[in-house]
Amino acid sequence: MATATLSNTDRLRELGTAPIGKILLKYSLPAVVGTVVSAIYNIIDSIVIGHAIDDPNVVSGIAVTFPVMTLVTALGMLIGAGAATRVSIVLGQNDKKMAETILGNCVQLTLIIGIVYVGAFSIFIDPILKMFGASPNTLPYAREFMLWVLPGCVLQNLTFSYNNVMRASGYPGKAMYTNMIGAGVNAVLAPLFLFGFHWGIRGAAIATDIAMLITAFFVMSHFFNKKNTLHFVKGTFRLQWRVIKSVLYIGMAPFLINVAGSGINAIINNTLYSYGGDNAIAAVVVFNRFVTIFVFVIIGICQGMQPIVGYNYGSGRHSRLFHTLWLAAGSAVVISTIGSIVGAVFPRQIASMFMQDEAQITCAVNCLHYTTIMFWMVGFQIVATNFFQALGMAGKAIFLSLTRQIIFMIPMLLILPPHMGLNGVWAAFPVSDTAATIVTASLLFFQIRKIKAAKNA
């Protein structure tokens, strides 16, 4: 028992003492693998569905489910991101009892919210999908996929929440392996159910559900093991408003980011349908799936950064705080720059992975030419927003996340398409990225000066 306690103490101590490059790599690499593996869930489904079902409308049908799945992800992040940040901060303050209370409370909260949204989405699925751009041609595919995949989303949220906490409490490698298991199961079952059993679009959804179930089992079993740094403790499951409020306050930033993203997707889908029909909606699938890999790598870096930033901020080690920020930001910009280059050089090859129809491919190529030109800026935006979140500054993180999504993107979608047609929709992406980056950089540098001034006071 003493050895296990020493090992767990060392896991936390290294957040404040190990070389930044080494500890960021240790925490980010498993997180990157884990998030990329999570992205593979959706990418595999899109590729397999696009080639297994001989109807171009199926790709557009899957596209209109993205905003709904983004809302599901938002609800998972509301709890998961908030719990992980709070756990990191209180562990930095040596308050293990509070960390365990957060752990127990968040199980209850995740299950309650999950049951409510699955019921609500199932009842109102048709009007929701129509609001997000479903046409008479694409609604049947979108409806069938969502009704089969929704029950598994509660497990997905449970996995997301506790994978983050697992990483924040000193087990980045284990968090990575649990995601890899789920993605491996999905990679095997999706082609089997579509090509082998000919189950159509529901086969992809069932494969995803099974993968979510297996992943949730492995994640939750970690917290039933009393030898681990944090584990479930009797008496911590009763909801406490003080605990829930602190988690939701921090989790509100990524929650609103994704809610805004879902709303923007609805506006984009409806604008695309007005100017380019179902083919234009299918084209945005290619962009979303392509950038998902790069964005999820950056999110993995941020997840690795989060416990280091939270712990060192809580313990007052500000030099380590800034070193972690700049190393993470530099790495993220490199990743997003690679995404810009690949999207510009290989648009046709990328589009052909997800669709067979030539008209759809041509539309997707044009989409990638516009939307990836300023994508290299996105890495910095994501890291800066997550830095504020890791510090517990939810208000600033929310503001930054909404600048691109609402303050800049919506006006551009209203201004550019009437003058440029479909190309105006695509052009709204790089314009919004540029404007949001300027605002993000300004707020970040101001906050850094404020932290330094407070330390010297």
C-alpha positions in Angstrom: 0.0 0.0 0.0 2.8 2.4 0.8 4.4 1.8 -2.6 1.2 2.6 -4.3 0.8 5.8 -2.3 4.3 6.9 -3.1 3.8 6.1 -6.8 0.6 8.2 -6.8 2.3 11.1 -5.0 5.1 11.0 -7.5 2.6 11.2 -10.4 1.3 14.5 -9.1 4.7 15.9 -8.0 6.2 15.5 -11.5 3.6 18.0 -12.8 5.4 20.7 -10.8 9.0 19.5 -11.1 9.7 17.5 -14.3 11.1 19.3 -17.3 8.3 21.0 -19.3 9.1 19.4 -22.6 9.3 16.0 -21.1 6.1 16.2 -19.0 4.1 17.9 -21.9 5.2 15.1 -24.2 4.3 12.5 -21.6 0.8 13.9 -21.1 0.1 15.1 -24.7 1.3 12.1 -26.7 -1.3 9.7 -25.1 -3.9 12.4 -25.3 -3.1 13.0 -29.0 -3.4 9.3 -29.7 -6.6 9.1 -27.7 -8.3 12.1 -29.4 -7.2 11.0 -32.9 -8.5 7.5 -32.2 -11.8 9.1 -31.2 -11.8 11.0 -34.5 -11.4 7.7 -36.3 -14.8 6.6 -35.0 -16.5 9.3 -37.1 -14.0 9.1 -40.0 -14.4 5.3 -40.4 -18.2 5.7 -40.4 -18.1 8.4 -43.1 -15.7 6.5 -45.3 -17.5 3.1 -45.0 -21.0 4.6 -45.4 -19.9 6.7 -48.4 -18.7 3.6 -50.2 -21.0 0.9 -48.9 -24.3 2.6 -49.7 -24.8 3.5 -53.4 -26.7 6.8 -52.9 -25.0 10.2 -52.8 -27.7 11.4 -50.5 -26.3 9.3 -47.7 -23.2 11.5 -47.4 -25.4 14.6 -47.1 -27.6 12.7 -44.6 -24.7 12.0 -42.3 -23.6 15.7 -42.6 -26.8 16.9 -41.1 -26.3 14.7 -38.0 -23.0 16.5 -37.2 -24.7 19.4 -35.4 -26.7 17.0 -33.3 -23.6 15.0 -32.4 -21.8 18.2 -31.6 -24.6 19.0 -29.1 -24.0 15.6 -27.5 -20.3 16.3 -27.3 -21.0 19.7 -25.8 -23.0 18.0 -23.0 -20.1 15.6 -22.4 -17.6 18.5 -22.3 -19.8 20.5 -19.9 -19.0 17.9 -17.2 -15.8 16.2 -18.4 -13.7 19.3 -19.1 -14.9 21.0 -16.0 -14.2 18.0 -13.8 -10.7 17.5 -15.2 -9.8 21.1 -14.7 -11.2 21.2 -11.1 -9.5 17.9 -10.3 -6.1 19.2 -11.5 -6.4 22.4 -9.5 -7.5 20.8 -6.2 -4.8 18.1 -6.5 -2.3 21.0 -7.0 -3.7 22.3 -3.7 -3.3 18.8 -2.1 -7.0 18.4 -1.6 -7.6 14.8 -2.6 -10.9 14.6 -0.7 -12.4 17.3 -2.9 -11.1 15.6 -6.0 -12.9 12.4 -5.0 -16.1 14.3 -4.3 -15.9 15.8 -7.8 -15.4 12.3 -9.2 -18.5 10.9 -7.5 -20.8 13.9 -8.2 -19.9 13.9 -11.9 -21.1 10.3 -12.4 -24.6 11.2 -11.2 -24.6 14.4 -13.3 -23.5 12.7 -16.5 -26.2 10.0 -16.2 -29.0 12.4 -15.4 -28.1 14.8 -18.3 -27.6 11.8 -20.7 -31.0 10.3 -20.0 -32.7 13.6 -20.5 -31.1 14.5 -23.8 -31.5 11.0 -25.3 -35.2 11.1 -24.5 -35.6 14.7 -25.9 -33.6 14.1 -29.0 -35.4 10.8 -29.8 -38.9 12.4 -29.5 -38.1 15.5 -31.6 -35.5 14.0 -34.0 -37.3 15.0 -37.2 -37.7 18.7 -36.5 -34.2 18.9 -35.0 -32.7 17.4 -38.2 -34.7 19.6 -40.4 -33.5 22.6 -38.5 -30.0 21.5 -39.1 -30.5 21.3 -42.9 -32.0 17.9 -43.6 -33.9 17.8 -46.9 -36.6 15.3 -48.0 -33.8 13.3 -49.7 -31.5 13.2 -46.7 -33.8 13.0 -43.7 -34.5 9.2 -43.8 -30.7 8.5 -43.6 -30.1 11.1 -40.9 -33.1 9.9 -38.8 -32.1 6.2 -39.0 -28.5 6.9 -38.0 -29.4 9.1 -35.0 -32.1 6.9 -33.6 -29.6 4.0 -33.4 -26.6 5.9 -32.2 -28.3 8.1 -29.5 -28.5 5.4 -26.7 -24.7 4.9 -26.9 -24.1 8.6 -26.6 -24.6 8.5 -22.8 -21.7 6.0 -22.7 -19.7 8.3 -24.9 -20.2 11.2 -22.5 -19.3 9.0 -19.5 -16.1 7.9 -21.3 -15.2 11.4 -22.3 -15.7 12.8 -18.8 -13.7 10.1 -17.0 -11.0 9.7 -19.6 -10.2 13.4 -18.9 -10.2 12.9 -15.2 -8.0 9.8 -15.6 -5.5 11.8 -17.5 -5.7 14.7 -15.0 -5.0 12.4 -12.1 -1.8 11.0 -13.5 -2.7 8.2 -16.0 -2.3 9.7 -19.5 -1.2 6.4 -21.0 -4.1 4.4 -19.7 -6.5 7.1 -21.0 -5.0 6.6 -24.4 -5.3 2.8 -24.4 -9.0 2.9 -23.5 -9.7 5.1 -26.6 -7.7 2.8 -28.8 -9.7 -0.2 -27.7 -13.0 1.5 -28.7 -11.7 2.7 -32.0 -10.3 -0.8 -32.8 -13.7 -2.3 -32.1 -15.4 0.2 -34.3 -12.9 -0.2 -37.1 -13.7 -3.9 -37.2 -17.4 -3.9 -36.7 -18.4 -1.0 -39.0 -17.2 -2.6 -42.3 -18.5 -6.0 -41.1 -22.0 -4.7 -40.4 -22.2 -2.7 -43.7 -20.4 -4.8 -46.2 -20.9 -8.2 -44.5 -24.3 -8.1 -42.9 -25.7 -5.3 -45.3 -27.3 -3.5 -42.4 -27.0 -0.1 -44.1 -26.6 3.0 -42.1 -27.8 1.5 -38.9 -24.9 -1.0 -39.0 -22.5 1.9 -38.6 -24.5 3.3 -35.7 -24.6 -0.1 -34.0 -20.9 -0.6 -34.4 -20.3 2.8 -32.8 -22.7 1.9 -29.9 -20.8 -1.4 -29.2 -17.5 0.4 -29.3 -18.8 3.0 -26.8 -20.0 0.3 -24.4 -16.6 -1.4 -24.4 -14.7 1.8 -23.9 -17.0 3.0 -21.1 -16.4 -0.3 -19.3 -12.7 0.0 -19.3 -12.7 3.7 -18.3 -15.1 3.2 -15.4 -13.3 0.1 -14.1 -10.2 2.3 -13.5 -12.1 4.3 -10.9 -13.4 1.3 -9.1 -9.8 0.3 -8.3 -8.8 1.6 -4.9 -5.1 1.4 -5.8 -5.4 4.3 -8.2 -4.7 7.9 -7.4 -8.4 8.7 -7.5 -11.2 6.2 -7.1 -14.9 6.1 -6.2 -15.5 6.6 -2.5 -18.8 5.9 -0.7 -20.6 9.0 0.2 -19.4 11.1 -2.7 -22.2 10.4 -5.2 -24.8 12.6 -3.6 -25.0 15.8 -5.6 -23.6 18.9 -3.9 -24.4 22.2 -5.5 -21.1 23.8 -4.5 -19.2 21.0 -6.4 -21.5 20.9 -9.4 -21.4 24.7 -9.8 -17.6 24.8 -9.9 -17.5 22.0 -12.5 -20.2 23.5 -14.7 -18.7 27.0 -14.5 -15.4 25.7 -16.0 -17.1 23.2 -18.3 -19.4 26.0 -19.6 -16.6 27.3 -21.9 -16.2 24.1 -24.0 -19.9 23.5 -23.7 -20.8 26.9 -25.3 -18.0 26.4 -27.9 -19.7 23.3 -29.1 -23.3 24.6 -28.8 -22.2 27.6 -30.8 -20.5 25.2 -33.3 -23.7 23.3 -33.6 -25.7 26.5 -34.2 -23.1 27.6 -36.8 -23.3 24.2 -38.5 -27.1 24.6 -38.7 -26.7 28.1 -40.3 -23.9 26.8 -42.6 -26.0 23.8 -43.7 -29.0 25.8 -44.5 -27.0 28.5 -46.3 -25.2 25.7 -48.3 -28.5 24.1 -49.2 -29.8 27.5 -50.5 -26.7 28.2 -52.6 -25.5 24.6 -53.6 -28.1 22.0 -52.6 -27.4 18.6 -51.0 -24.0 18.4 -52.8 -22.7 21.5 -51.0 -23.8 20.0 -47.6 -21.9 16.8 -48.6 -18.8 18.8 -49.4 -18.7 20.2 -45.9 -18.5 16.6 -44.6 -15.2 16.3 -46.4 -13.9 19.5 -44.8 -15.1 18.6 -41.3 -13.7 15.1 -41.4 -10.4 16.2 -42.9 -9.7 18.9 -40.3 -11.0 16.7 -37.5 -7.7 14.8 -37.5 -5.6 18.0 -37.1 -8.0 19.7 -34.7 -8.1 16.5 -32.5 -4.3 16.4 -32.5 -4.3 20.0 -31.2 -7.0 19.1 -28.7 -4.8 16.3 -27.5 -2.0 18.7 -27.0 -4.4 20.9 -25.0 -5.5 18.0 -22.9 -1.9 17.2 -22.1 -1.3 20.8 -21.3 -4.4 21.2 -19.0 -3.2 19.2 -16.0 0.2 20.8 -16.1 -1.2 24.3 -16.4 -3.9 23.7 -13.7 -1.5 22.1 -11.2 1.2 24.8 -11.6 -1.3 27.6 -11.5 -2.7 26.2 -8.3 0.7 25.9 -6.8 1.9 29.3 -8.0 4.7 28.1 -10.4 4.1 30.8 -13.1 7.3 30.3 -15.1 6.3 26.7 -15.7 2.9 27.9 -16.6 4.1 30.1 -19.4 6.7 27.6 -20.7 3.9 25.1 -21.1 1.7 27.5 -22.9 4.3 28.5 -25.5 5.5 25.0 -26.1 1.9 23.8 -26.6 1.0 26.8 -28.8 4.1 26.3 -31.1 3.3 22.6 -31.5 -0.3 23.3 -32.3 0.6 25.9 -35.0 2.9 23.4 -36.7 0.0 20.9 -36.8 -2.5 23.3 -38.2 0.0 24.5 -40.8 0.4 20.9 -42.0 -3.4 20.7 -42.3 -3.4 23.9 -44.4 -0.7 22.5 -46.8 -2.3 19.1 -47.1 -5.7 20.5 -47.8 -4.4 22.8 -50.5 -2.3 20.3 -52.3 -4.5 17.1 -52.1 -8.1 18.2 -52.2 -9.3 15.7 -54.8 -7.7 12.8 -53.1 -9.2 13.8 -49.8 -12.7 14.2 -51.2 -12.5 10.8 -53.0 -12.0 9.1 -49.7 -15.5 10.0 -48.5 -17.6 10.0 -51.7 -18.0 8.5 -55.1 -20.2 11.0 -57.0 -18.2 13.3 -59.3 -20.4 16.3 -58.8 -20.0 16.0 -55.0 -16.2 15.6 -55.3 -15.9 18.7 -57.5 -17.8 20.7 -55.0 -15.7 19.4 -52.1 -12.5 20.3 -53.9 -13.6 23.9 -54.2 -14.6 23.9 -50.5 -11.2 22.7 -49.4 -9.4 25.3 -51.5 -11.2 28.1 -49.6 -11.6 26.7 -46.1 -8.0 25.5 -45.5 -6.2 28.6 -46.6 -6.1 30.2 -43.1 -6.5 27.0 -41.2 -2.9 27.3 -40.0 -4.1 29.9 -37.5 -6.5 27.6 -35.8 -3.9 25.8 -33.6 -3.0 29.0 -31.7 -6.7 29.8 -31.2 -7.5 26.4 -29.7 -4.5 26.4 -27.3 -5.1 30.0 -26.1 -8.8 29.2 -25.4 -7.9 26.0 -23.5 -5.2 27.9 -21.6 -7.9 30.2 -20.1 -10.0 27.2 -19.4 -7.2 25.4 -17.6 -6.7 28.5 -15.4 -10.4 28.3 -14.4 -11.1 31.6 -16.3 -14.3 30.3 -18.0 -15.6 33.7 -19.0 -12.6 34.5 -21.1 -12.5 31.0 -22.6 -16.2 31.4 -23.5 -15.6 34.8 -25.1 -12.7 33.6 -27.2 -14.6 30.5 -28.4 -17.5 32.6 -29.5 -15.6 35.3 -31.3 -15.0 33.1 -34.4 -18.3 31.2 -34.2 -20.7 34.0 -33.6 -19.1 37.5 -33.7 -17.3 36.9 -37.1 -18.7 33.8 -38.8 -22.4 34.7 -38.7 -21.9 38.2 -40.2 -19.7 36.8 -42.9 -22.4 34.2 -43.8 -24.8 37.1 -44.1 -22.5 39.4 -46.1 -20.5 37.2 -48.5 -22.8 34.6 -50.1 -25.2 37.2 -51.6 -22.2 38.7 -53.5 -20.1 35.5 -54.1 -22.7 32.7 -54.1 -21.5 29.4 -52.8 -17.9 30.6 -52.7 -19.0 33.2 -50.2 -20.0 30.5 -47.7 -16.5 28.9 -48.1 -14.8 32.3 -47.9 -16.4 33.0 -44.5 -14.1 30.4 -42.9 -10.7 32.0 -43.6 -12.0 35.5 -42.9 -13.4 34.4 -39.5 -10.2 32.6 -38.6 -8.1 35.6 -39.3 -10.2 38.0 -37.3 -10.6 35.6 -34.3 -6.8 35.0 -34.2 -6.2 38.8 -33.8 -8.7 39.0 -30.9 -7.3 35.8 -29.3 -3.7 37.1 -29.4 -4.6 40.4 -27.9 -6.5 38.9 -24.9 -3.8 36.3 -24.2 -0.9 38.8 -24.1 -3.0 41.1 -21.8 -3.7 38.1 -19.4 0.0 37.1 -19.4 1.0 40.7 -18.4 -1.7 40.6 -15.7 -0.4 37.3 -14.2 3.2 38.6 -14.2 2.2 41.9 -12.6 0.2 40.1 -9.8 3.2 37.9 -9.1 5.6 40.9 -8.8 3.2 42.9 -6.7 
